[in-house]
């Protein structure tokens, strides 16, 4: 049960993104999974400029997005999306820790 708590599919991520307001309509240049993966790749490489984020997203999606388009995605909705994922991951880790400490 605990191992599957944090397993999210791409459709789960898109659903969360719709609820948070990150995605308002279906758009081929942007998906929640692409946004998250591009953000993680850019941050781990140490280059999280808007141009680099847009380039990373372009490698993951069917077509590229401009850096201005990427800039528009950073909003209270994207913050809500990332906070929700963060909270879910922390709950997952807490559950794993508690599971390991139970005799």
N, C-alpha and C positions, 0 to 999 in steps of 0.2 A: 504494500500500500504506500509506504513512504517513498519508495524508489520511483513511483509513477506520479508523485505529487507535482514534480516540477517538469515533467515531460510535456512540452507544448508543441503542437503542430503549427504549420504555417497558417492554417485557417483559424486556429486559436489566437495566434498573434494578431491576425487581421481583425478578428472579432473584438479583441481588447482595444485595438487601435481605433475601431469605430466607436466603441463606448467612450473612449477618452477624448474623441474628437480629432485625433491625428489623421484619420482617413474619413473623409466625408462622402466620397463616391469612388467607384472603381476607376483606377488610373494606371495605365500600363507602365508608366515611368516610375511608379512609387508603390512599394508595399511595406508593410510593417516589418516583415522578416528582412527585406533588403535594407531598410533603414537601420535596423538593429545590427545587422552584420557589417554594414559599411561603417557605422559608428565604432563598433568594437575593433574592426581591422585598422581603422585610421588611428584610433587612440593607442592601440598596442604598437603600431609602427612609429608613434610619436609625431604624426603629421595629421592633425585634425582640422586643417584649413577647410573652408567651404569648398574650394576647388577640388581638394583631394577627396573630401567626402562625396562630392558629386561624381568624381571619377570612379571611386569605389562602388558607388551605387550603380553606375553605368555598367560595370562589369557583372553585376548581379541581376540586373533587370534587362528587359528587352530593348530599351533605348535609354540614352543618357539624359540626365537632368542638368540644368544650368546651376551655377553656384548661387544665383539669385533665387532660383526655385528651391534650392536646398535651404537657403536662408529663411525663406517663408515657412519652412517646416519646423523651424525651431521656435516654438510658441508654448503657451501654457498647456496646450494639448499634448505636445511631445513630452513635456515635463511630466504630465500626469501619466502618460503611457510608460515612461521609464521608471517613475516612482512605483507604479503598480507592479511592474516586473521585478523591481528591487524588493519590494515587500513580499512578493510571492516566493522569491528565492531565499530571503531571510527566514521565512516560515519553514521552507523546505529544509534548510540547514538546521534550524532549531529542532524540527521533528527528527531529523537524523541523529542529532546529538542526544536528544532525550531517549530515543530508541536504543542507542548504544549504552546509555547509563542505567537502563532498567535491568535488574538482575534476572 
